[in-house]
């Protein structure tokens, strides 16, 4: 029989918080998978230096798809409470290439676009904080 402590953790506030936080990774990962060709362009800025050092490395689109798949799978497991600490670390790690490839606000000259990229960057940093 299940003990109260387990049920409370699984279905209580922590379970709800995990599910809400995981949702953005599942939806965002699925969206990134569908738009991988378009997202490969900004990802190339991060992937190409690695390809120069390690010949035979995956393409930018392949990296986007792998990262998206990791977010969908780890996000789903996180929401279900399966190895939540491990999944939180995996999801946190998946934010690094997403942040470096897509939200380089420090390279944008246009003030409006820079502000938008900064807000997106800070949202990703706050997700990282929520995971930790």
Buried (B, 14 or more C-beta within 10 A) or exposed (E): EEEEEEEEBEEEEEBEEBBEBBBBBBEBBBBBBEEBEEBBEBBBBBBEEEBEEEEEBBBBBBBBBBBBBBBBBBBBBBBBBEEBEEBBBBBBBBBEBBBBBBBBBEEBEEEEEBEBBBEBBEEBEEBBEBBE
